[in-house]
C-alpha cells in the first residue's frame, strides 16, 4: 500500500489550512490522504464525527480523484502522530488548534512530533501564495542533506525554483573583517556547491538559486519563507541549526515562518515513492 499523507484535524481554521495543504500534497504525489482526529483519554469522550466527515468532504471536493480515509483515535496527540509517522509519507499539522492538538506550534506536541517522527513533518501556519519557490536551509550536516533531497523532489514536482540558503555569522556577532569574510564566504560557497552537485545531476529540471546570508539561520530562513511556498530544514544540524527540533532555533522558525515548514530527518527506512 502506498504511504499516505497524514493530516491532523480538530475543526479549527488552522487545521483546515493543514487539511487543504495535505490534500494538495497527496494529489501532487499521487498518494492517499489519511485524516486523523485525536480524542483525549476521558470517560465517555464526546465524539463529534462532523469534524472528520466535513474534513473528508472538503478534501474530496478539492481533489475528486484523491483516495481519502479517516479515523478518530483516542490517545495523546504526540503519540498518535508519531505512530502514524511510521507508515506515513508525510505528517501535516496545523500551526495551532484546539482540542486534540491545541498549541501544536508552540508546545511540546510539535517538538515531540517534529523531533522524533519517522517521516517528514510539515507544520502549516500560512497558506502558500504560489511563489514558485522552495527554500532549503543548508549547513552541510546529514540532516540538511536530507532536507535538500526532499526540497529538490518537491521543487521538481511543483515546477518551482529551489533556493539553497547557507547562513552564517561571525562568532559573537562581531562585524566580519573584509578579508576574513571573503575567505569564509568562499569556503561556505564551496561547501554549498558540494552539497548541491549530486542533486543537480539527479534533478536537471530544477532551477537552483544559491544564497549566502550573513546573519543567523533563523533570521535568514524566516525572511526567505515570505517568498517561498515551502521552507525545508533538517531536524538537526551543526552550527546555527543545532538542536533545531528541540531548541530555540526550531521553535522560532516554526512560530514565525510565513509558509509551510517541512522538518526532515535522515531516512531510517526505504524512501516512499
C-alpha positions in Angstrom: 0.0 0.0 0.0 1.3 3.5 -0.8 2.2 5.5 2.2 -0.4 8.1 3.0 -0.1 11.8 3.6 -1.5 12.1 7.2 -3.1 15.2 8.5 -4.5 16.1 11.9 -7.8 18.0 12.1 -9.8 19.4 15.0 -12.3 21.6 13.4 -10.3 24.8 13.7 -9.5 27.2 10.8 -5.8 26.4 11.3 -6.3 22.7 10.9 -8.4 23.5 7.8 -5.3 25.1 6.3 -3.3 22.0 7.1 -6.0 19.8 5.5 -6.0 21.8 2.3 -2.2 21.7 2.1 -2.1 18.0 2.8 -4.8 17.2 0.2 -2.9 19.2 -2.4 0.3 17.4 -1.5 -1.4 14.0 -1.7 -2.7 14.8 -5.1 0.7 16.1 -6.2 2.4 12.9 -5.1 -0.4 10.5 -6.1 -0.6 9.3 -2.5 -3.7 8.6 -0.4 -4.8 11.1 2.2 -5.4 10.0 5.8 -7.3 12.3 8.1 -6.9 11.9 11.9 -9.0 13.5 14.7 -7.4 12.8 18.1 -9.8 12.3 21.0 -8.4 12.7 24.6 -8.4 9.8 27.1 -11.5 10.8 29.1 -14.5 8.8 30.4 -17.1 8.9 27.6 -15.5 11.4 25.4 -17.9 13.4 23.2 -17.4 12.3 19.7 -18.0 14.9 17.0 -18.0 12.9 13.8 -18.8 16.1 11.9 -15.2 17.1 12.2 -14.0 14.1 10.3 -16.9 13.9 7.8 -16.6 17.6 7.0 -12.8 17.3 6.5 -13.3 14.3 4.2 -15.9 16.2 2.2 -13.6 19.2 1.8 -10.7 17.1 0.6 -12.8 15.1 -1.8 -14.4 18.2 -3.2 -11.0 19.8 -3.8 -9.5 16.7 -5.3 -12.2 14.3 -6.6 -9.6 11.7 -7.7 -8.0 11.5 -4.3 -8.2 8.4 -2.1 -9.3 9.6 1.3 -9.5 7.6 4.6 -10.2 8.9 8.1 -10.2 7.9 11.7 -11.0 9.1 15.2 -8.2 8.0 17.5 -8.3 8.0 21.3 -4.9 8.9 22.8 -2.4 11.7 23.2 -1.7 13.8 20.1 2.1 13.3 20.1 1.9 9.5 20.5 -0.8 9.3 17.9 1.1 11.2 15.2 4.4 9.6 16.0 2.7 6.2 15.5 1.1 7.4 12.2 4.5 8.6 11.0 5.9 5.1 11.0 3.8 4.3 7.9 3.3 7.8 6.5 4.8 9.6 3.6 4.4 12.9 5.5 2.6 14.1 8.6 1.0 17.6 8.3 -0.2 19.6 11.3 -1.8 23.0 11.7 0.1 25.8 13.5 -2.3 26.0 16.4 -5.6 24.3 17.1 -8.0 23.4 19.9 -8.9 20.1 21.5 -6.7 17.3 20.1 -3.6 19.2 19.4 -4.0 22.7 20.7 -0.9 25.0 20.6 0.8 22.4 18.4 3.2 25.1 17.2 4.5 26.4 20.5 4.1 23.4 22.8 5.7 20.0 23.5 3.4 18.2 21.0 5.1 19.9 17.9 8.6 19.5 19.3 8.0 15.8 20.0 6.5 15.0 16.6 9.0 17.1 14.7 11.9 15.8 16.7 11.1 12.1 16.6 8.8 11.3 13.7 9.9 8.6 11.3 8.5 10.6 8.3 8.9 14.2 7.3 6.6 16.6 9.3 5.1 19.7 7.8 3.7 22.4 10.0 1.2 24.6 8.1 0.8 28.1 9.6 0.1 30.0 6.4 -1.4 29.1 3.1 1.3 29.3 0.3 0.8 32.1 -2.2 2.2 30.3 -5.3 5.6 32.0 -5.1 7.1 29.3 -7.3 10.0 28.6 -4.9 11.0 26.0 -2.4 13.7 27.2 0.1 16.0 24.8 1.9 18.3 25.6 4.8 21.8 24.2 4.2 24.6 23.7 6.7 26.5 20.7 5.4 25.1 18.2 8.0 23.5 14.9 7.2 20.2 16.3 8.3 20.4 19.3 5.9 21.4 17.0 3.1 18.2 15.0 3.7 16.4 18.3 3.6 18.0 19.2 0.3 16.9 15.8 -1.2 13.4 16.5 -0.1 13.5 20.0 -1.3 14.7 19.0 -4.8 11.9 16.5 -5.2 9.3 18.9 -4.0 10.6 21.7 -6.4 10.6 19.2 -9.3 7.1 18.1 -8.6 5.9 21.7 -8.4 7.9 23.1 -11.3 9.4 25.5 -8.8 12.8 27.1 -8.2 14.9 25.8 -5.4 16.6 28.3 -3.2 19.6 26.8 -1.3 20.3 29.1 1.6 23.5 28.9 3.6 23.5 31.4 6.5 26.5 32.2 8.7 27.6 35.0 11.0 30.9 35.6 12.9 31.2 34.1 16.4 29.7 36.5 18.9 28.0 38.5 16.2 31.1 40.8 15.6 31.3 42.6 12.3 33.4 40.5 10.0 36.8 41.8 8.6 36.6 42.1 4.9 39.4 39.7 4.1 38.3 37.1 6.6 34.7 37.4 5.3 35.8 36.8 1.8 37.7 33.7 2.8 34.8 32.4 4.9 32.4 33.2 2.0 34.5 31.2 -0.4 34.6 28.2 2.0 30.9 28.2 2.6 30.1 28.6 -1.1 32.3 25.6 -1.9 30.6 23.6 0.8 27.2 24.6 -0.6 28.2 23.7 -4.1 29.5 20.3 -2.9 26.1 19.6 -1.3 24.2 20.6 -4.4 26.3 18.9 -7.0 24.8 15.3 -6.9 21.3 16.6 -6.6 21.7 19.0 -9.6 22.5 15.9 -11.7 19.6 14.0 -10.3 17.1 16.8 -10.9 18.3 18.7 -14.0 14.9 20.2 -14.4 15.1 22.2 -11.2 16.4 25.8 -11.3 18.7 26.4 -8.3 19.4 29.7 -6.7 22.4 29.7 -4.2 22.4 32.3 -1.5 24.9 33.0 1.3 23.4 35.1 4.1 25.5 37.0 6.7 23.0 36.6 9.6 21.6 33.9 11.8 19.9 30.9 10.1 16.6 31.8 12.0 16.5 35.3 10.6 17.6 34.3 7.1 15.2 31.5 6.8 12.3 33.4 8.3 12.9 36.2 5.7 13.1 33.7 2.9 9.9 32.0 3.9 7.9 35.1 3.0 8.9 34.5 -0.7 8.5 30.7 -0.6 5.8 28.1 -1.0 7.7 25.7 1.3 10.6 26.0 3.7 12.6 22.8 4.3 15.1 22.3 7.1 16.8 19.3 8.7 15.6 18.3 12.1 19.1 18.8 13.5 22.3 20.3 12.1 25.6 21.8 13.1 26.3 25.5 13.7 23.1 27.5 13.6 20.8 24.5 13.1 22.0 22.6 16.1 19.1 21.4 18.2 16.5 22.5 15.6 13.9 20.0 16.7 14.2 20.8 20.4 15.7 24.2 20.9 15.0 27.9 20.3 16.0 27.9 16.6 13.3 25.4 15.6 10.9 26.9 18.0 11.2 30.3 16.4 11.2 29.0 12.8 8.1 27.0 13.4 6.4 30.0 15.0 7.4 32.7 12.5 7.8 31.0 9.1 5.5 32.6 6.6 4.9 29.4 4.7 4.5 25.7 5.5 7.7 24.4 7.0 8.9 20.8 6.5 11.3 19.3 9.0 13.3 16.4 7.7 15.3 13.6 9.3 17.8 11.4 7.5 15.9 8.3 6.3 15.9 5.2 8.5 13.6 3.2 6.3 13.2 3.0 2.5 12.1 6.2 0.9 8.5 6.4 -0.2 7.8 6.9 -3.8 
